[in-house]
Amino acid sequence: MTSSTTVNTTGGAANSSLASSAPTTKIDVGILLLVNNEPVALRPIDEYGKLQNAVVLAKLDGKKYELTKPIKVGSLKDFNTFLQKYGASMPASGDFPAPLDEVYRKLTSLELTVEEFMVNIPGTHKLKAAAKDKPRAELTSTDIDPIPADEKGLTTYVLAVTVQWLSGEEVDLIKGTLAIQGFYCKISRV
């Protein structure tokens, strides 16, 4: 997961017009996942004003991350290959009687792609009354208190996936005219 902040690099210029046009440096820190030997970054959706109080603001506001691009995960056949490394395996299609063997073969050949992923983790702290008028860029850990467990917000998320057969594996409804190539599913708590 990544988090982001912006830092003023002017060194505190005395001239306010100079300071307002001064460049800033944005800092992104996070996790790069490796899925099927492909790097996948979860990017932050929020930004913070100063590196020094980024943790304080994350505790107040929570963090929200999203997937930067769709990711192909693989099929159940691929998962079976993974299981075999640990001495386990899924049943073979021949272990099922007809017509279940064909249904099972078709299901295990579906390719899974994560199309959309977002998670929003709520803040764990609240602002003390004495700090309500303080600029956000100046907040420190002494300006916040933990939120009681029964008052904490819910983590929200969106997960959208597609599963599809490769060409030639689709399910024909009208031969050569209409076929089911796969399915789409989106689960969310927002």
C-alpha positions in Angstrom: 0.0 0.0 0.0 1.2 3.5 -0.6 0.9 6.8 1.2 1.5 10.2 -0.1 2.6 13.6 1.2 3.8 16.9 -0.2 6.8 18.8 1.3 7.6 22.5 0.7 11.2 22.6 -0.6 11.7 26.4 -0.4 13.4 26.4 2.9 10.8 28.9 4.3 11.2 31.8 1.9 10.4 35.2 3.4 8.7 36.6 0.3 5.1 35.1 0.3 4.7 35.5 -3.5 8.0 33.5 -4.0 6.9 30.9 -1.5 3.5 30.4 -3.2 5.1 29.7 -6.5 7.9 27.6 -5.1 8.1 23.9 -6.2 7.1 21.2 -3.8 8.2 17.6 -3.6 5.6 14.9 -3.4 6.5 11.7 -1.6 4.7 8.4 -2.3 5.5 5.4 -0.1 3.9 2.0 -0.4 3.7 -1.6 -1.3 4.3 -3.1 -4.7 2.6 -6.5 -5.1 3.9 -9.2 -7.4 1.0 -11.0 -9.1 1.9 -13.7 -11.7 5.3 -12.1 -11.9 3.8 -8.7 -12.8 4.3 -5.8 -10.4 1.1 -4.2 -9.2 1.0 -0.9 -7.3 -1.7 0.1 -4.9 -1.8 3.9 -5.1 -3.1 6.4 -2.5 -6.2 8.4 -3.2 -5.4 11.0 -0.6 -2.5 13.4 0.0 -1.1 15.1 3.0 0.5 18.5 3.5 3.6 17.7 5.4 5.7 14.6 6.0 6.0 15.4 9.7 2.3 15.0 10.3 1.4 12.4 7.7 0.9 9.7 10.3 -1.3 11.9 12.5 -3.5 12.8 9.5 -3.7 9.1 8.5 -4.9 8.3 12.0 -7.5 11.0 11.7 -8.7 10.5 8.1 -7.9 6.8 7.5 -6.4 5.7 4.2 -7.9 4.9 0.9 -6.2 2.8 -1.8 -7.1 1.6 -5.3 -5.7 -0.7 -7.9 -3.9 1.2 -10.7 -4.9 -1.3 -13.5 -6.7 -4.6 -14.0 -4.6 -7.6 -13.0 -4.9 -11.1 -14.5 -4.7 -13.6 -11.6 -5.0 -16.9 -13.5 -7.3 -19.9 -13.5 -8.2 -22.7 -11.1 -5.7 -24.9 -13.1 -3.0 -22.4 -12.1 -4.2 -22.6 -8.5 -3.9 -26.4 -8.7 -0.3 -26.1 -9.8 0.3 -23.9 -6.8 -1.4 -26.4 -4.5 0.7 -29.3 -5.9 3.9 -27.5 -4.6 2.6 -28.2 -1.1 1.4 -31.8 -1.7 -2.2 -31.0 -2.3 -4.3 -30.9 -5.4 -7.8 -30.3 -6.7 -9.7 -33.3 -8.2 -9.2 -34.0 -11.9 -12.2 -33.6 -14.3 -12.1 -37.4 -14.9 -13.0 -37.9 -11.2 -16.5 -36.7 -11.9 -19.3 -38.6 -13.8 -20.6 -37.2 -17.1 -21.8 -34.4 -17.6 -20.3 -33.0 -14.4 -16.8 -33.8 -15.7 -17.3 -31.3 -18.6 -18.8 -28.7 -16.3 -15.8 -29.0 -13.9 -13.3 -28.8 -16.8 -15.0 -25.6 -18.1 -15.1 -24.0 -14.6 -11.4 -24.8 -14.0 -10.4 -23.2 -17.3 -11.9 -19.8 -16.5 -9.3 -17.0 -16.3 -9.8 -14.6 -13.3 -9.0 -10.9 -13.7 -9.3 -8.3 -10.9 -10.8 -5.4 -12.8 -11.3 -3.0 -9.8 -10.1 -2.9 -6.2 -10.5 -0.1 -3.7 -10.2 -0.2 0.1 -11.0 2.7 2.4 -9.7 2.2 6.0 -11.3 4.6 8.4 -9.4 6.8 10.8 -8.6 5.4 14.3 -8.3 8.8 16.1 -10.3 12.0 16.5 -9.2 15.6 17.0 -9.1 16.9 20.5 -11.4 19.9 21.1 -8.5 22.2 21.8 -7.0 21.5 18.4 -10.2 22.1 16.3 -9.0 25.4 14.9 -5.4 24.4 14.4 -4.3 24.1 10.7 -4.1 20.5 9.6 -0.4 20.9 8.5 0.5 21.7 12.1 -1.3 18.8 13.8 0.8 16.5 16.0 0.2 13.3 17.9 -0.7 15.4 21.0 -3.7 16.9 19.1 -5.5 13.5 18.7 -7.2 10.9 20.8 -8.1 7.3 20.0 -11.7 6.7 18.9 -13.5 4.2 21.2 -14.0 0.8 19.5 -17.8 1.2 19.4 -17.5 4.5 17.5 -15.0 3.4 14.8 -16.2 3.5 11.2 -16.4 0.5 8.9 -13.8 -0.4 6.3 -15.3 0.0 2.9 -14.2 -1.7 -0.3 -15.0 -2.5 -3.9 -13.9 -5.6 -5.6 -14.8 -6.3 -9.3 -13.7 -9.4 -11.1 -14.2 -11.0 -14.4 -13.8 -14.7 -15.2 -13.7 -15.6 -18.9 -12.9 -18.5 -21.1 -10.2 -18.2 -23.7 -11.3 -18.3 -27.4 -12.7 -21.7 -28.3 -13.8 -22.5 -24.7 -16.8 -20.2 -24.5 -20.3 -21.7 -24.1 -22.3 -21.4 -27.3 -25.9 -20.4 -26.9 -26.5 -20.0 -30.7 -23.7 -21.7 -32.6 -21.5 -19.1 -34.3 -23.8 -16.2 -33.3 -24.1 -15.9 -29.5 -21.9 -17.3 -26.8 -21.1 -16.7 -23.1 -17.5 -15.9 -22.8 -17.5 -15.3 -19.1 -19.0 -13.5 -16.1 -18.5 -10.2 -14.2 -19.0 -9.8 -10.5 -18.7 -6.7 -8.3 -18.8 -6.8 -4.5 -18.8 -3.6 -2.5 -19.4 -2.2 0.9 -19.4 1.6 0.5 
